[in-house]
Amino acid sequence: MLTVPVGRAPPMRRSPRALTICAAVLLVTAAACSERSTFTPGPPSIGPPNAAPSPKRPATASKRSTSSDDHEEPLVVIFMENHERSQVVGSSSAPFQNSMRRHGRDYTNYFAITHPSLPNYLAFASGSTNGKTTDDIAAGQLAGGPTLWDQLSAAKIDWAVYQQDMPSPCFGGGSAGPAPGDYALKHNPATPFGSVYHDPSDCSNVLPLSAMDPAHLPTFSFITPNECNDAHSCSMETADEWLADNVPRLVAAGADVLVTYDEGTTDRGPNGSTAGGQVFAVEVGRDVRAGTVVSHPLDHYSLLAGIEQRFGLRKLQEAADAATMPT
């Protein structure tokens, strides 16, 4: 399987780095004996203790899947920023991400679509860069579609896009908060689309990360950390610590979690082509076989295709011709 704040939110609770990583690695190592990936839960929740649960579709809504076994576990995709795979794999600054490789599914030949950031987020969400070649965007600017968000809503599949340090639900500004830990619209794969921003129901699913409750996850979630925690403006060590603090809690709540980067630092593409760089991509979850390696070329369109296949949705634009991520 693809097994892919009113006001400024208070900082997320963070356990000591060494204890979090050590506990996580010890637990996943034990789980490897049964060829299943398990991460230590870490602190009990992401965001403030009284954070509101994520929005849910009506109880009558059903999730569709074309796979042989209907996947009931939530799926969470996290985008980090601006690093090649080679800057993560084997790095002493990324011990947690490397532990994910060993105890999850490692996509060793995964590529971003282009540069800079924004077109990659749009490509993931719609199967097209929508003609964007810069990071300039306004909320609701893009009239094209449909998008993954439109598809999920039409199929009555509950979803949310969580943005760390976004000041309020459906926030339309281009940025918020002080650097380096600021929110940026260019890293938001939903609000740039008019079909989301101008639809009150759908736009209510675009939330500050502080609103997320791992115990009440939607069927599909997308997370962007702030510009410090996603490695855009701070160190890889800081980003790795953020993942170590948060991914285990999501997995402990039953989610499959896929972590990748929006773009790399080179123009490398699959099979010698030009694209957005070869980036790190790995997936962990209770039902993800430990130590699995997927080596054929994949990209953000492949990720979109895999999500759409998982939920029985039509593959949009470039995703229709992309190699589909394992489901």
C-alpha positions, 0 to 999 in steps of 0.5 A, a space after each residue: 500500500 502507499 503505505 504515501 493557528 488563530 494566533 501563533 501556535 505555541 511550540 510543539 512539545 519536544 522530548 529530549 532528542 537523544 531519548 526520542 531517537 534512542 527509544 524509537 530505534 530500539 523499538 523499531 529494531 525489535 519490530 524488525 524481527 517480525 518484519 514490521 515497522 513500529 515507532 515509539 509513541 513519544 509525547 501523547 499529542 501534537 500541538 496543545 493538549 486541548 487542540 481541536 480534533 481534525 475535521 471529519 466528513 459525515 459518519 455515512 461517508 465511506 472510503 473507497 479503495 481498489 486494492 484487494 484489502 481495504 486499508 483502514 489506517 490513515 495515510 499521512 504525507 510530510 514534505 520537507 525542503 530543499 535537500 538531495 537524498 545524498 544529504 540525508 542518507 548516511 548523514 550524522 545529522 539525520 539519524 532518525 531519517 536513516 532509522 526510518 530507511 532501515 525499518 520502513 520502505 525506502 524509495 531509493 530512486 525518487 525525484 522532485 519534478 522541478 525547481 523551485 518549491 511551489 511547482 512541486 507542491 502543485 504537481 503533487 496536488 493536481 498532477 501539473 505544475 500549473 505553469 508555475 516557474 516561481 514561488 509567487 502565488 496568491 490564495 485561490 489564484 489557480 483556477 485549474 483543476 480538478 485537484 486531489 482535494 476535489 477528488 477526495 471531497 467528491 468521494 466523501 473521503 475525509 482529508 486535511 492539510 496541516 500547516 505548522 504556524 499558519 495563524 488560522 484555518 484557511 489563512 489566505 496570506 502569503 506568509 506568517 510569523 517570524 523567520 526562520 520558523 515562519 509559515 509560507 503559502 508556497 509550501 501549501 498544496 491546497 490554498 493556492 487552488 481556487 476550488 479549495 480556497 473559495 469553497 468554505 467546506 474544503 477550505 475549512 480542511 486547511 488547518 494549523 498543525 496545532 489543530 491535529 490530533 493523532 487520535 482522530 486523524 482524517 483518512 488522508 493528511 498532508 503536513 508541512 512543518 514551518 520553514 525552520 523545521 522543514 530544513 528550508 531555513 534551519 539545519 538538517 539536525 533541526 528537521 530530523 529532530 522534528 521528525 523524530 518528535 512527531 512521526 512516532 506519534 503518528 505511527 503509534 496512532 495507526 497511521 502510515 507516514 511517508 516523508 519526502 522533500 519537495 526538491 533537491 539541490 541539483 537538476 537530476 531527474 530519472 534516467 539521466 533527465 533533468 528534473 528537481 533533484 533526487 530526493 529522500 523518500 521513505 515510508 513507515 507504518 505498522 503494516 510497512 515491511 521493514 527494510 523494503 527497498 523500491 528502486 525503480 524511478 518515481 516522482 511526485 506524480 507517482 506519489 499522487 498516482 499511488 494515493 489516487 489508486 489507494 482511494 479508487 480515484 481517477 489519476 490526474 494529468 501527469 499522474 496518469 502516465 507516471 509509475 504508481 507508488 506501491 499500494 
